[in-house]
Amino acid sequence: MKGVVLAGGLGTRMYPLTKVTNKHLLPIYNKPMIYYPIRTLVNAGIDEILIVTGGNSAGDFLRLLGNGKEFGLRHINYTYQEGEGGIAAALSLAEYFADNDKIVVILGDNIIEGNIRGAVASFQAQKDGARILLKEVSDPQRFGVPVFEGEKIVRIDEKPLTPASNYAVIGIYMYDHRVFDFIKTLKPSERGELEITDVNNFYIREGKIAWDVLDGWWTDAGTFDSLQYAGGMVAKTGANKL
């Protein structure tokens, strides 16, 4: 199984910090942000990773991460996303890297306290389909929100004004090889992006999605407040615990 870290985009919500660097190179306490999602994948037993990046600072990832030896990776790959086309558009660039294997995808600004080893092992045991991770949050309207019927997810609503649950779909997704076929059928949303929620809903309609609730704290460090929160939580409790 292979891993994909999505670290593209222009980070406009975090100007002026991102005028001179990629958001995912900003510090979270004592390490660059990109270190944390890589460590999440490595802790789950994944040793082949693709970094999808973009903007004017793409070369800085190569200088920082090199060949991935520091993380114990067998190989680290890089690809370039032009502009901002949404999470699903960024993921589409990983098709040849995946080479029909299952993949674990993590957004480059997602920081977790614990690990995803159990969920990855469960996904490895799945015959096919997808697996997502959920976390109960106080502001679900900011995220993709699962709609439940009993223990079954029947759809995911993207940033709903009236959330059907208090759970958010966090930025860690696991897919079989068909994800790239699904992405090719997507139409841009009102935001002009290819939405990962639409990909997840494809799998839901097929009855091919499973889910787990993440243990420990989680944040997406994509705003000034959440960047500060992530740094504080890492300093206080640590992250990517084994």
C-alpha positions as CSV (number, residue, x, y, z in Angstrom):
1,M,0.0,0.0,0.0
2,K,1.2,3.5,-0.9
3,G,0.7,6.9,0.7
4,V,-0.1,10.3,-0.8
5,V,0.4,13.6,0.9
6,L,-1.6,16.5,-0.7
7,A,0.4,19.7,-0.1
8,G,-0.5,21.8,-3.0
9,G,-2.7,24.9,-3.2
10,L,-1.7,28.5,-2.7
11,G,-2.7,29.0,1.0
12,T,-4.4,32.3,0.4
13,R,-6.3,32.1,3.7
14,M,-2.9,32.5,5.4
15,Y,-1.5,35.5,3.7
16,P,1.0,37.1,4.3
17,L,2.7,34.0,5.8
18,T,2.3,32.2,2.5
19,K,3.5,35.0,0.2
20,V,7.0,33.6,0.5
21,T,6.5,29.9,1.3
22,N,4.1,27.0,0.9
23,K,1.6,26.7,3.8
24,H,2.8,23.1,4.5
25,L,6.3,24.3,5.2
26,L,5.2,26.6,8.1
27,P,6.3,25.5,11.5
28,I,4.1,23.4,13.9
29,Y,6.0,23.9,17.2
30,N,9.4,22.5,16.3
31,K,9.0,20.9,12.9
32,P,7.7,21.9,9.5
33,M,4.0,21.1,9.0
34,I,4.7,18.5,6.2
35,Y,6.6,16.3,8.7
36,Y,3.5,15.4,10.6
37,P,1.4,13.8,7.8
38,I,4.5,12.0,6.5
39,R,5.1,10.6,10.0
40,T,1.4,9.6,10.2
41,L,1.8,7.4,7.1
42,V,5.2,6.0,8.2
43,N,3.8,5.1,11.6
44,A,1.1,3.1,9.7
45,G,3.7,1.0,8.0
46,I,3.7,2.9,4.6
47,D,7.2,3.3,3.1
48,E,6.4,4.7,-0.4
49,I,5.0,8.2,-0.4
50,L,4.1,10.7,-3.1
51,I,4.1,14.5,-2.2
52,V,1.7,16.5,-4.4
53,T,2.8,20.2,-4.1
54,G,2.5,23.4,-6.1
55,G,3.0,27.1,-6.1
56,N,6.4,28.9,-6.1
57,S,8.0,27.0,-3.3
58,A,7.8,23.4,-4.7
59,G,11.5,23.1,-4.8
60,D,11.8,23.7,-1.1
61,F,10.1,20.3,-0.4
62,L,12.9,18.6,-2.2
63,R,15.5,20.5,-0.3
64,L,13.8,19.8,3.0
65,L,12.7,16.1,2.5
66,G,15.3,14.9,0.0
67,N,14.9,11.2,-0.7
68,G,12.9,10.5,2.5
69,K,15.8,8.7,4.3
70,E,15.2,10.7,7.5
71,F,11.8,9.1,7.8
72,G,12.9,5.6,6.9
73,L,11.1,5.7,3.6
74,R,12.0,3.3,0.8
75,H,11.2,6.0,-1.7
76,I,9.7,9.5,-1.8
77,N,8.2,10.9,-5.0
78,Y,7.1,14.4,-6.0
79,T,4.6,15.8,-8.4
80,Y,3.4,19.3,-9.2
81,Q,-0.1,20.7,-9.2
82,E,-0.7,23.8,-11.2
83,G,-3.1,26.2,-9.5
84,E,-5.9,25.1,-7.2
85,G,-8.4,22.6,-8.5
86,G,-9.6,21.0,-5.3
87,I,-8.5,17.9,-3.3
88,A,-9.8,15.4,-5.9
89,A,-7.9,17.2,-8.7
90,A,-4.7,17.0,-6.7
91,L,-5.3,13.4,-5.9
92,S,-5.8,12.6,-9.6
93,L,-2.1,13.4,-10.1
94,A,-1.2,10.2,-8.1
95,E,-2.7,7.8,-10.6
96,Y,0.5,6.5,-12.1
97,F,2.2,6.5,-8.7
98,A,-0.6,4.3,-7.3
99,D,-0.2,1.8,-10.1
100,N,-3.5,0.0,-9.2
101,D,-2.5,-0.4,-5.6
102,K,-4.5,0.8,-2.6
103,I,-3.6,4.2,-1.3
104,V,-3.8,6.1,1.9
105,V,-4.3,9.9,1.3
106,I,-3.7,12.6,3.9
107,L,-4.0,16.3,3.6
108,G,-0.8,18.1,4.3
109,D,-2.2,20.3,7.0
110,N,-3.8,17.5,9.1
111,I,-2.1,16.9,12.4
112,I,-3.1,14.1,14.7
113,E,-2.1,13.1,18.2
114,G,-2.2,9.3,17.7
115,N,-1.8,7.0,14.7
116,I,-3.9,5.3,12.1
117,R,-2.4,1.9,12.1
118,G,-5.6,0.1,13.1
119,A,-7.6,1.8,10.4
120,V,-5.0,1.1,7.7
121,A,-4.8,-2.6,8.8
122,S,-8.6,-2.8,8.5
123,F,-8.5,-1.2,5.0
124,Q,-5.8,-3.6,3.9
125,A,-8.1,-6.4,4.9
126,Q,-11.0,-4.9,2.9
127,K,-11.5,-6.6,-0.5
128,D,-12.2,-3.2,-2.2
129,G,-13.8,0.1,-1.6
130,A,-12.9,3.1,0.6
131,R,-12.4,3.9,4.3
132,I,-12.7,7.3,5.9
133,L,-11.9,8.6,9.4
134,L,-14.3,10.7,11.5
135,K,-13.9,12.9,14.5
136,E,-16.6,14.6,16.6
137,V,-16.2,18.4,16.5
138,S,-17.9,21.5,17.8
139,D,-18.1,23.1,14.3
140,P,-19.1,20.4,11.8
141,Q,-20.4,23.0,9.4
142,R,-16.8,23.7,8.4
143,F,-16.3,20.1,7.0
144,G,-17.8,17.2,5.2
145,V,-20.4,15.8,7.5
146,P,-21.6,12.2,7.5
147,V,-25.4,11.4,7.5
148,F,-26.1,8.2,9.4
149,E,-28.9,5.7,9.3
150,G,-28.0,3.6,12.3
151,E,-24.4,2.7,11.9
152,K,-24.5,3.2,8.1
153,I,-23.3,6.4,6.4
154,V,-25.9,7.2,3.6
155,R,-24.2,10.3,2.3
156,I,-21.7,13.1,3.2
157,D,-22.8,16.7,3.1
158,E,-20.1,19.2,2.3
159,K,-20.1,22.2,4.7
160,P,-23.8,22.0,5.5
161,L,-25.5,24.9,7.2
162,T,-27.5,22.5,9.3
163,P,-25.2,19.5,10.0
164,A,-26.9,16.1,10.3
165,S,-24.3,15.0,12.9
166,N,-21.5,16.4,15.0
167,Y,-18.9,14.3,13.1
168,A,-16.4,15.7,10.5
169,V,-14.8,13.6,7.8
170,I,-11.1,14.4,8.5
171,G,-8.5,14.7,5.8
172,I,-7.4,11.1,5.8
173,Y,-8.9,8.9,3.1
174,M,-8.2,5.3,1.9
175,Y,-9.1,4.2,-1.6
176,D,-8.9,1.3,-3.9
177,H,-7.6,1.8,-7.5
178,R,-11.1,2.8,-8.8
179,V,-10.8,6.2,-7.2
180,F,-9.1,7.6,-10.3
181,D,-11.9,6.5,-12.5
182,F,-14.4,8.2,-10.2
183,I,-12.4,11.5,-10.3
184,K,-12.5,11.5,-14.1
185,T,-16.3,11.7,-14.0
186,L,-16.5,14.6,-11.6
187,K,-17.8,18.1,-12.5
188,P,-16.5,21.2,-10.7
189,S,-18.6,22.3,-7.7
190,E,-19.9,25.9,-7.2
191,R,-16.4,26.7,-5.9
192,G,-14.9,25.6,-9.2
193,E,-13.2,22.6,-7.6
194,L,-13.4,18.8,-7.8
195,E,-14.6,17.9,-4.4
196,I,-13.3,14.9,-2.4
197,T,-16.8,14.6,-0.8
198,D,-18.2,13.7,-4.3
199,V,-15.6,10.9,-4.5
200,N,-16.6,9.6,-1.1
201,N,-20.3,9.7,-2.1
202,F,-19.5,7.5,-5.1
203,Y,-18.3,4.8,-2.8
204,I,-21.2,5.3,-0.4
205,R,-23.7,4.8,-3.3
206,E,-22.0,1.6,-4.1
207,G,-22.1,0.5,-0.5
208,K,-18.3,0.2,-0.5
209,I,-17.3,2.6,2.2
210,A,-16.2,1.9,5.8
211,W,-15.4,4.2,8.6
212,D,-13.5,4.6,11.9
213,V,-13.5,7.3,14.6
214,L,-10.0,8.7,15.2
215,D,-8.6,8.5,18.7
216,G,-6.8,11.5,20.2
217,W,-6.9,15.1,19.1
218,W,-6.9,16.3,15.5
219,T,-6.8,19.6,13.7
220,D,-6.3,20.9,10.2
221,A,-3.7,23.7,10.5
222,G,-5.1,25.7,7.6
223,T,-6.0,28.9,9.4
224,F,-4.2,31.2,11.7
225,D,-6.2,30.0,14.7
226,S,-5.8,26.3,13.9
227,L,-2.1,26.7,13.2
228,Q,-1.6,28.2,16.6
229,Y,-3.8,25.5,18.2
230,A,-1.8,22.7,16.5
231,G,1.5,24.1,17.7
232,G,0.2,24.4,21.2
233,M,-1.2,20.8,21.2
234,V,2.0,19.4,19.9
235,A,4.0,21.2,22.5
236,K,1.7,20.1,25.3
237,T,0.9,16.5,24.3
238,G,3.0,15.5,21.3
239,A,1.8,14.2,18.0
240,N,2.1,11.0,15.9
241,K,2.5,8.8,19.0
242,L,3.6,5.3,18.4
